[in-house]
């Protein structure tokens, strides 16, 4: 399914998590962008892609940060990137792919299954924002309730208000 995905999109997806000092050079994310561009639902599930992406992302981070895995954040603080954080970073990157998918029922079902299997914020966000016409009003309300109850407001406040 060749998607039009640029390394800069991954750079922007990871900037809030890892800061501008690390993400300032989009070319370091080219291996991750290439992996997303090569994604085909006939060959890989989203889960399988996420596993591959986690390895690619770890290699990028290790190459850029060294064994200390320390990043300088935009607020001036320095912190270590923990291995336990990688699945969330991978989900941020998977969101780039999810947003590039054609909106049709097969993609909706795949995103729905993946979000239920993994609790993926990015899959839920994409479903809520792009697939409303393929969901019942009740399903959309439940999805909004799950998002609000599972993730901090700073992750969803800009596109999902408290009342929805």
trRosetta pair geometry for C-beta under 8 A, 3 or more apart (Angstrom, degrees):
i j d omega theta_ij theta_ji phi_ij phi_ji
1 39 6.2 -35 58 100 105 73
1 40 5.0 150 1 -112 82 61
1 41 6.4 42 -22 0 138 83
2 37 6.1 15 -148 178 65 81
2 38 7.7 -1 -100 -101 65 34
3 36 6.4 -62 63 141 129 88
3 37 5.6 -133 59 -121 76 52
3 39 6.8 4 2 49 119 104
3 97 6.6 144 39 -135 171 72
3 100 4.5 81 -164 130 128 138
3 101 7.6 -49 -101 -76 129 49
4 37 7.8 41 -103 -117 16 98
4 100 6.7 -164 58 -151 63 128
5 9 5.9 -100 -162 49 74 141
5 10 7.7 62 166 -38 106 97
5 33 5.2 -168 119 -157 99 83
5 36 4.7 -57 84 104 167 123
5 37 5.2 -146 44 -69 104 80
5 96 5.9 93 -143 145 118 113
5 97 6.8 -20 -86 -89 149 64
5 100 5.8 -83 -73 -45 95 166
6 9 5.1 110 64 -7 76 97
6 10 7.9 -145 103 4 51 82
6 26 7.5 7 146 167 93 139
6 33 6.2 -24 166 -143 17 144
7 10 5.7 -55 -160 37 45 111
7 11 6.2 55 142 -26 71 104
7 26 4.4 126 114 159 102 93
7 27 6.1 75 113 -103 163 27
7 28 7.7 142 -177 57 130 40
7 29 4.3 144 -161 82 91 91
7 30 4.6 -39 -81 -76 137 58
7 32 7.4 107 -124 62 77 88
7 33 4.3 -97 -77 -23 63 147
8 11 5.0 -46 -145 33 38 122
8 12 6.4 37 156 -17 67 101
8 26 4.3 -17 -84 -133 63 155
8 29 7.9 158 -54 65 21 129
9 12 5.9 -53 -150 37 31 108
9 13 6.4 33 150 -21 63 107
9 33 7.3 115 50 -109 96 108
9 96 4.7 120 134 -139 116 124
10 13 5.5 -53 -145 36 34 114
10 14 6.2 17 160 -7 67 111
10 26 7.5 124 62 -153 85 85
10 29 4.1 -171 90 167 128 143
10 32 5.2 131 -140 96 163 126
10 33 5.6 -126 -10 -66 132 88
10 36 7.7 179 -68 -2 118 145
10 93 5.5 24 -134 -127 97 95
10 96 5.8 -59 -79 -33 66 165
11 14 6.4 -73 -149 45 22 98
11 15 6.4 43 153 -50 63 97
11 23 4.8 137 -161 -177 77 99
11 25 7.9 -148 -115 90 130 27
11 26 4.1 -73 -41 -108 147 84
11 29 5.4 -154 -58 11 75 148
12 15 5.6 -29 -143 -1 33 120
12 23 7.7 145 -66 164 24 137
13 92 4.6 150 159 156 102 95
13 93 5.7 137 104 -90 144 47
13 95 6.1 166 -137 67 131 110
13 96 5.4 -93 -43 -52 150 107
14 17 5.4 -70 -161 50 59 109
14 18 5.1 0 158 20 97 116
14 22 7.8 -81 129 102 116 113
14 23 5.3 174 92 -94 98 132
14 29 7.4 180 18 -95 138 139
14 89 6.3 42 -120 -155 101 96
14 92 5.9 123 -83 114 62 139
14 93 6.9 11 -57 -68 103 90
15 18 6.9 -81 -125 57 19 76
15 19 7.0 -15 -166 170 57 5
15 20 6.1 29 -149 -80 101 62
15 23 4.6 -132 -90 78 70 158
15 74 7.9 45 169 -44 88 128
17 85 7.7 156 -173 170 120 120
17 88 7.5 172 -121 117 142 105
17 89 5.7 172 133 -103 162 89
17 92 6.2 -122 -16 -36 142 167
18 22 4.6 -69 145 65 113 139
18 23 5.7 118 84 -37 107 106
18 61 7.9 -128 -120 -111 145 105
18 71 5.1 -106 -162 -151 75 163
18 73 7.8 -138 172 -100 23 71
18 81 7.0 5 -112 -88 99 124
18 89 7.5 53 -42 -121 112 126
19 22 5.6 86 72 18 84 95
19 23 6.7 167 92 12 40 98
19 71 5.4 159 29 156 120 111
19 72 5.7 -142 119 97 160 53
19 73 4.1 -147 -75 -124 126 39
19 74 5.0 -175 -134 -34 84 68
20 23 5.9 -75 -127 60 32 90
20 24 5.3 63 167 -67 71 90
20 74 5.4 74 1 -88 100 97
21 24 6.3 -24 -147 -16 16 118
21 71 6.8 159 71 -171 110 77
21 72 4.2 27 24 68 159 106
21 73 7.9 -87 16 -62 111 9
22 61 7.9 11 -165 -123 139 74
22 64 6.1 96 -147 137 93 142
22 65 7.1 -12 -113 -67 121 104
22 71 5.1 -41 -34 -134 135 110
22 72 7.5 158 -30 45 86 70
23 26 7.6 31 177 -85 71 57
23 29 7.8 22 -138 -38 80 128
25 28 5.2 75 98 -11 101 104
26 29 5.8 -61 -170 36 57 109
26 30 7.8 88 137 -52 71 76
27 30 5.5 -6 -166 -29 54 115
28 60 5.8 116 156 -160 95 107
28 63 7.7 -173 -155 89 110 117
28 64 6.0 47 -161 -73 151 129
29 32 5.0 -49 -171 42 76 115
29 33 5.8 81 129 -26 85 100
29 60 6.7 51 -98 -147 54 157
30 33 5.4 -55 -142 39 35 113
30 34 6.1 39 158 -23 68 104
31 34 5.7 -52 -146 35 30 113
31 35 6.6 34 154 -21 62 103
31 56 5.2 -159 125 -162 112 115
31 59 7.5 -47 92 84 158 121
31 60 6.5 -166 52 -69 119 110
32 35 5.7 -51 -152 33 33 114
32 36 6.6 31 151 -15 64 104
32 53 6.3 69 -139 -145 92 89
32 56 5.2 152 -85 124 73 129
32 57 6.1 55 -91 -75 128 78
32 60 6.7 -41 -33 -32 112 150
32 93 5.8 -73 175 -158 133 144
33 36 5.8 -56 -152 38 33 110
33 37 6.2 35 151 -22 67 107
34 37 5.5 -52 -144 35 32 114
34 38 6.4 26 157 -16 64 108
35 38 6.0 -62 -149 39 28 107
35 39 7.2 54 147 -51 59 86
35 49 7.3 143 154 -160 104 89
35 52 6.1 -171 -159 123 135 116
35 53 5.9 167 114 -91 147 78
35 56 5.7 -132 -25 -28 153 167
36 39 5.6 -24 -162 -15 39 118
36 49 7.8 82 -103 -177 58 127
36 53 7.6 51 -63 -98 83 122
36 93 7.3 -135 -63 160 130 96
36 96 6.3 -16 -145 96 166 111
36 97 4.7 -141 -151 -77 110 106
36 100 7.9 93 158 38 118 144
39 44 6.3 -93 -144 61 74 126
39 49 5.6 22 -115 -113 113 143
39 97 6.1 43 17 -142 162 136
40 43 4.5 54 77 19 107 105
40 44 6.5 100 63 22 61 87
41 44 7.3 -84 -118 66 26 60
41 45 7.8 46 -147 -109 66 39
41 106 7.6 128 118 146 168 117
41 110 6.5 -75 -131 -101 131 160
44 48 4.4 -136 -159 86 88 121
44 49 4.9 100 141 -56 134 87
44 52 7.7 -51 -141 5 147 136
45 48 4.7 99 49 6 76 99
45 49 7.0 -138 93 -2 42 86
45 110 8.0 -163 -151 -153 74 105
45 114 7.7 169 167 -89 95 104
46 49 5.6 -56 -149 39 33 113
46 50 6.2 38 152 -24 67 105
46 94 6.9 77 -168 -156 103 130
46 110 6.5 133 -26 164 119 102
46 111 7.8 99 -53 -97 158 48
46 114 4.3 -6 66 -105 148 143
46 120 7.9 -60 142 -37 137 164
46 123 7.5 70 168 -86 163 129
47 50 5.6 -52 -149 32 31 113
47 51 6.8 34 152 -21 63 100
47 114 6.8 -166 -48 -125 79 93
47 117 6.7 -65 -69 116 125 143
47 118 6.9 176 -97 -57 93 127
48 51 5.7 -49 -153 30 35 113
48 52 6.7 30 151 -13 64 104
49 52 5.8 -58 -153 40 35 109
49 53 6.0 35 151 -21 69 110
49 94 7.3 121 108 -113 113 103
49 97 7.6 -42 140 33 151 177
50 53 5.5 -55 -141 40 31 114
50 54 6.4 41 156 -28 64 100
50 87 7.6 43 170 -140 119 77
50 90 5.3 96 -159 150 85 130
50 91 7.5 18 -131 -76 123 60
50 94 5.9 -13 -94 -74 95 136
50 118 7.6 92 13 -114 173 163
51 54 5.9 -48 -152 25 29 114
51 55 7.2 26 151 -14 59 101
52 55 6.0 -57 -160 34 36 109
52 56 6.5 32 148 -15 69 108
53 56 5.5 -54 -145 40 37 112
53 57 5.9 35 157 -19 70 108
53 90 5.0 125 106 -144 112 103
53 93 5.9 -173 178 94 135 134
53 94 6.8 161 64 -66 169 86
54 57 5.8 -54 -141 40 28 109
54 58 6.3 32 156 -21 63 105
54 86 5.4 83 -149 149 96 119
54 87 6.8 -10 -103 -87 126 57
54 90 4.8 -34 -78 -76 78 144
55 58 5.8 -52 -147 34 29 112
55 59 6.5 28 155 -18 63 106
56 59 5.8 -58 -152 36 30 111
56 60 6.5 31 151 -20 65 105
57 60 5.6 -50 -147 34 34 113
57 61 6.3 32 156 -16 66 106
57 86 6.4 150 97 -153 124 97
57 89 6.0 164 168 115 151 119
57 90 6.0 -146 10 -83 154 80
57 93 6.7 -153 -79 -11 132 156
58 61 5.8 -59 -148 40 30 109
58 62 6.0 26 157 -18 67 110
58 83 7.9 25 -113 -124 118 81
58 86 6.1 0 -72 -123 93 143
59 62 5.8 -54 -140 39 28 109
59 63 6.1 30 159 -20 64 109
60 63 5.9 -59 -148 37 25 110
60 64 6.3 11 159 -8 63 114
61 64 6.0 -67 -145 45 26 103
61 65 5.5 -16 173 16 68 121
61 69 6.4 39 149 -133 111 93
61 81 5.9 -99 -172 87 140 161
62 65 6.6 -69 -120 55 20 86
62 66 7.1 55 -173 -117 55 8
62 67 7.4 30 -149 -82 89 43
62 69 7.0 -34 -98 -86 61 94
65 68 6.5 -117 154 74 91 76
65 69 4.9 76 115 -120 135 37
65 70 6.1 168 -170 42 113 45
65 71 6.4 -57 -106 -68 133 74
65 81 6.8 107 63 17 174 125
66 69 7.3 -133 81 -48 51 45
68 80 7.0 -113 162 -112 68 95
69 80 5.4 62 96 -161 91 81
69 81 4.5 -106 165 50 105 91
69 82 7.9 134 122 -66 137 26
70 78 5.6 25 175 175 110 105
70 79 6.9 -179 -147 97 71 21
70 80 5.4 -45 -93 -92 69 60
70 81 7.5 -160 -88 -1 19 77
71 78 7.0 178 88 -150 36 63
71 79 6.3 -19 57 64 81 70
71 80 7.9 121 13 -127 74 15
71 81 5.9 64 -12 -45 113 101
72 76 7.5 -22 -173 -147 92 28
72 77 7.7 167 -153 91 54 34
72 78 5.3 -30 -98 -97 64 82
73 76 7.1 -34 78 34 77 21
73 77 5.0 -1 44 63 117 80
73 78 7.2 -169 7 -89 80 28
73 79 6.5 24 -27 15 117 104
81 85 6.0 -119 -168 65 71 136
81 86 7.9 78 161 -66 105 77
82 85 4.7 101 65 -7 81 104
83 86 5.8 -27 -166 -6 46 117
84 87 7.6 -42 179 19 43 99
85 88 5.7 -60 -168 42 58 111
85 89 6.1 56 139 -22 83 106
86 89 5.4 -57 -144 40 37 112
86 90 6.1 41 156 -23 70 103
87 90 5.4 -50 -145 35 33 115
87 91 6.4 38 153 -23 64 101
88 91 5.5 -48 -150 32 35 114
88 92 6.7 43 148 -23 62 98
88 121 8.0 30 -142 17 82 125
89 92 5.4 -45 -155 28 37 116
89 93 6.7 32 149 -13 64 103
90 93 5.7 -57 -153 40 36 109
90 94 6.1 41 148 -24 69 104
91 94 5.3 -47 -141 35 35 115
91 95 6.7 51 152 -31 60 95
91 118 7.8 -178 -97 135 115 130
91 120 5.3 -172 -136 -142 115 84
91 121 5.9 83 149 41 137 88
91 122 4.9 178 169 -1 82 116
91 123 8.0 -82 -153 -11 98 83
92 95 5.8 -47 -165 17 31 119
92 96 8.0 38 141 -21 57 91
92 122 6.6 173 -100 -65 23 129
93 96 5.8 -37 -170 14 47 114
93 97 7.7 41 140 -8 65 97
94 97 5.5 -51 -162 37 49 111
94 98 6.2 50 143 -23 75 104
94 120 6.8 -66 91 -153 142 134
94 122 5.2 144 86 81 91 151
94 123 7.4 -25 124 -51 122 84
95 98 5.3 -50 -140 37 37 115
95 99 6.2 37 160 -19 67 104
95 121 7.8 -30 -72 97 123 81
95 122 3.2 -122 -75 -143 93 125
95 123 7.9 -121 -93 -44 70 43
95 125 6.7 9 -129 64 118 128
95 126 6.7 -174 -141 -48 73 112
96 99 6.2 -57 -151 36 25 108
96 100 6.7 17 152 -15 59 113
97 100 5.8 -69 -153 38 32 108
97 101 6.9 48 151 -43 67 93
98 101 5.9 -38 -158 1 36 116
98 111 6.3 96 -140 -111 111 118
98 122 5.6 153 19 146 146 100
98 123 6.0 -155 -108 -99 151 54
98 125 7.9 105 104 74 144 87
98 126 4.0 -105 146 -61 123 164
99 126 6.0 -132 -71 -110 60 110
99 130 7.3 165 -127 -42 58 147
101 107 4.5 152 152 -143 133 141
101 111 7.7 -166 54 -54 160 120
101 126 7.7 65 35 177 116 140
102 107 6.2 176 76 -28 62 147
103 107 6.6 -109 -124 68 29 138
103 108 7.6 53 -162 -55 65 96
103 130 5.4 -137 -97 161 121 104
103 131 6.3 -169 -147 -89 100 71
103 133 8.0 71 157 48 128 113
103 134 7.7 -165 176 -17 92 129
104 107 5.6 90 57 15 64 102
104 108 7.1 -122 108 -9 30 97
105 108 5.3 -55 -145 36 35 117
105 109 6.3 36 158 -19 69 103
105 134 6.0 178 -98 -142 68 135
106 109 5.9 -52 -149 35 30 109
106 110 6.4 29 153 -17 63 107
107 110 5.7 -56 -146 39 32 111
107 111 6.1 30 156 -17 67 108
107 131 7.7 -151 102 -89 96 126
108 111 5.9 -58 -147 40 27 108
108 112 6.1 29 154 -21 64 110
108 127 6.9 99 -143 -124 74 89
108 131 4.7 141 -111 -147 104 141
108 134 4.6 -94 -100 112 165 151
108 135 7.6 -161 -163 -54 130 85
109 112 5.6 -54 -143 37 29 114
109 113 6.2 29 158 -18 65 106
110 113 5.9 -54 -147 37 28 109
110 114 6.2 25 156 -16 63 110
111 114 5.7 -57 -143 41 29 110
111 115 6.1 28 159 -20 66 108
111 123 4.8 177 -165 -162 82 95
111 126 5.9 -113 -147 90 145 117
111 127 5.2 174 127 -68 128 98
111 131 7.0 178 66 -20 144 156
112 115 6.0 -55 -144 36 25 108
112 116 6.5 19 158 -13 61 109
112 123 7.9 -175 -67 160 19 116
112 127 6.4 102 -77 -108 70 141
113 116 6.0 -63 -150 40 28 106
113 117 6.0 24 156 -18 66 113
114 117 5.7 -58 -141 40 29 110
114 118 5.9 -16 174 18 67 114
114 120 5.8 -7 135 15 95 141
114 123 4.9 -157 96 -110 107 160
115 118 6.8 -74 -130 55 21 81
115 119 7.0 46 -175 -122 57 11
115 120 5.0 -100 -108 53 62 91
115 123 3.8 -154 -71 105 94 123
115 124 4.9 124 -144 -61 137 75
115 127 6.5 -63 -23 -14 157 139
118 123 7.4 98 63 13 111 141
119 150 6.9 -147 -165 -177 107 148
120 123 3.8 64 93 11 122 110
120 124 6.5 168 95 -10 66 83
121 124 5.8 -62 -150 41 31 109
121 125 6.1 32 154 -22 68 108
121 147 7.5 99 -138 -132 76 87
121 150 7.7 -161 -90 109 89 114
121 151 5.5 92 -114 -85 122 146
121 155 6.4 -52 -168 166 144 142
122 125 5.7 -51 -143 36 30 113
122 126 6.3 30 157 -18 63 107
123 126 5.8 -56 -147 38 29 111
123 127 6.3 33 153 -20 64 106
124 127 5.7 -52 -147 35 31 113
124 128 6.2 29 156 -18 65 109
124 143 6.1 177 -158 -167 94 99
124 146 6.7 -125 -139 99 144 115
124 147 5.4 174 140 -83 134 102
125 128 5.8 -59 -148 38 28 110
125 129 6.0 10 161 -6 66 115
125 147 7.3 112 -75 -123 65 135
125 156 7.2 -148 -101 -106 102 93
125 159 7.4 76 -154 78 98 141
126 129 6.2 -64 -137 46 26 100
126 130 5.5 -24 -178 24 66 119
126 131 7.2 51 134 -7 70 108
127 130 7.1 -74 -118 53 12 80
127 131 4.8 -49 -151 44 54 125
127 135 7.2 80 171 -50 98 141
127 143 6.2 -122 106 -150 122 152
128 131 7.6 11 -17 48 11 83
128 132 7.2 35 -174 -70 37 88
128 140 6.9 115 -128 -148 72 82
128 143 5.5 -172 -81 129 96 129
128 144 6.6 113 -126 -77 129 72
128 147 6.7 -15 -47 -38 153 153
128 159 7.7 122 109 127 120 114
128 160 6.6 -10 151 -81 151 122
129 132 7.7 -62 168 -32 10 101
129 159 6.2 -17 -89 168 115 142
131 134 4.7 -52 -177 45 88 112
131 135 6.0 81 124 -22 90 105
132 135 5.9 -71 -146 41 34 105
132 140 5.9 45 -133 -105 81 138
135 139 4.3 -128 -174 88 102 122
135 140 4.9 124 111 -56 129 87
135 143 7.3 -27 -169 -7 161 141
136 139 4.5 96 53 5 81 103
136 140 7.0 -147 91 -4 43 86
137 140 5.7 -57 -149 38 33 113
137 141 6.4 35 153 -21 66 105
138 141 5.6 -52 -148 35 33 112
138 142 6.4 34 154 -19 65 104
139 142 5.7 -52 -148 36 32 111
139 143 6.3 35 152 -21 64 106
140 143 5.6 -51 -147 36 31 115
140 144 6.4 34 153 -20 64 103
141 144 5.7 -52 -149 35 32 112
141 145 6.4 33 152 -20 64 106
141 164 7.7 -147 -116 156 64 64
142 145 5.6 -55 -149 36 33 113
142 146 6.4 34 152 -20 66 104
143 146 5.7 -53 -148 35 31 111
143 147 6.4 32 154 -19 65 105
144 147 5.7 -54 -148 36 31 112
144 148 6.3 26 157 -14 66 108
144 160 5.9 -180 -138 -159 94 124
144 164 4.9 -124 -151 117 155 92
145 148 6.0 -56 -144 41 28 107
145 149 6.0 17 160 -10 64 116
146 149 6.0 -66 -142 46 25 104
146 150 5.7 4 167 -7 65 123
147 150 6.3 -72 -136 44 20 99
147 151 5.9 -35 -173 29 62 115
147 156 5.4 123 154 -100 117 162
147 160 6.1 19 104 98 141 175
148 151 7.5 -74 -115 51 12 77
148 153 7.7 24 -141 -93 74 75
148 156 6.8 -120 -85 81 59 149
148 160 7.0 -138 -65 128 92 129
148 162 7.4 104 -128 -131 138 52
151 155 4.6 -75 155 63 122 142
151 156 6.0 101 92 -18 122 117
152 155 5.5 101 69 -3 72 102
153 156 6.5 -87 -149 55 40 82
153 157 4.7 51 167 -56 85 110
154 157 6.2 -26 -107 8 26 119
156 159 6.4 -86 -166 58 61 82
156 160 4.4 -24 165 43 107 117
157 160 7.1 -76 -101 63 17 68
157 161 7.6 52 -156 -108 57 45
160 164 5.7 -116 -163 57 74 135
161 164 5.3 104 57 -12 76 102
